[in-house]
Amino acid sequence: MKGPKNKIKIEPPKEDEPTLDVTGKGAAPDSSVKPIQIKVPVSKHKEMKAYAAEQGISMTDMLLAGYDMYRNKMK
């Protein structure tokens, strides 16, 4: 069976809009953290890790700052 011809695009939920909890464990407070995993080449990981260390920040802080910069740029 083929999928739809046009991809359906939806907007992410608004900041104050609750999201659907499919885990069955209840909603997590905003202060909790959730790990994510991305795959990058080993050489790029070393480069990113070294740059974060040079700046005195964690890779998490660096990636979150990069995400915020990207979101602001795309507005």
Order of alpha helices (4+ residues) and beta strands (2+ residues): alpha-alpha
